[in-house]
């Protein structure tokens, strides 16, 4: 597939809503349309040892190309609407700050990576540290520091930002929106005490009936927040001011305002990561890290269980908040009807 050429006449966007979009708590409501960004061709004469497409079937490669083309066409359609900002500088100050704080820079390989929490961003940060020389390899046993030895786009001057946005290879990775949301809920409220104290206690206070005496202690710890309580909290939050772990991917990376060269999928993480590494000319020894042994994936069965356990009203109100994540990145809306949930 040929690389996408910049069209100076094309309208770019970063606004959260299209004309006539309804809003609650800062969410955008758009028709559910398909979406995407085109895959650039791999660069470099040599083949990497873990080339995912070398041993994969042609059918898989074709399916990846179709998905990228669907995303391309939908992003062009949605982002071409007149109400949408045309570039990064057309975003509001809050939108632009959020975006620039989530774009990592590697000047050696001329790349920009917009990280999305709960979409393998820790491993991508590790890769970027290897590419910059801060880490020897991705397997070095060190606690991941999400700030040190990383260059963020927001730390640069406006003219430096413009140059990199125009000339560097730009990519991001996405994940099924409800799966990402559930992953954040299980991790932050099930394992991270600081999140339990900061968010869990407040959620319990807001959305739980006055607890019985034996439940009062748990409520003050914030470690027993239910998924339904978490969803109620999200419904009352402004999407542009959410914590990054459950902020919509659209708001984090503004795929209308930034013309990404590649949008990879968590569902094809290894193959898509390999394509990116080839595209930026990473040394053959640099590979994407394997998932840790302790990693607990969100299975289809787990997602089905949690979504079907929600009151239907909550799910109907939640989906519009993430509708751009579904539509732009070509994810089907979840089926949590009573008939489906009975199975």
NORHU-V147113 format. One record per run of one state. SS is the DSSP state (alpha for helix, beta for strand, coil for the rest). FROM is the first residue (numbers start at 1). TO is the last residue. If there is no record, write none. Layout:
((SS & FROM & TO) (SS & FROM & TO))
This chain:
((coil & 1 & 51) (alpha & 52 & 55) (coil & 56 & 57) (alpha & 58 & 79) (coil & 80 & 87) (alpha & 88 & 90) (coil & 91 & 92) (alpha & 93 & 100) (coil & 101 & 102) (beta & 103 & 106) (coil & 107 & 110) (beta & 111 & 114) (coil & 115 & 120) (alpha & 121 & 132) (coil & 133 & 150) (beta & 151 & 152) (alpha & 153 & 155) (coil & 156 & 157) (alpha & 158 & 167) (coil & 168 & 168) (beta & 169 & 174) (coil & 175 & 176) (alpha & 177 & 190) (coil & 191 & 192) (alpha & 193 & 207) (coil & 208 & 212) (alpha & 213 & 221) (coil & 222 & 226) (alpha & 227 & 235) (coil & 236 & 238) (alpha & 239 & 241) (coil & 242 & 248) (alpha & 249 & 253) (coil & 254 & 261) (beta & 262 & 265) (alpha & 266 & 279) (coil & 280 & 299) (alpha & 300 & 308) (coil & 309 & 311) (alpha & 312 & 328) (coil & 329 & 337) (alpha & 338 & 341) (coil & 342 & 343))
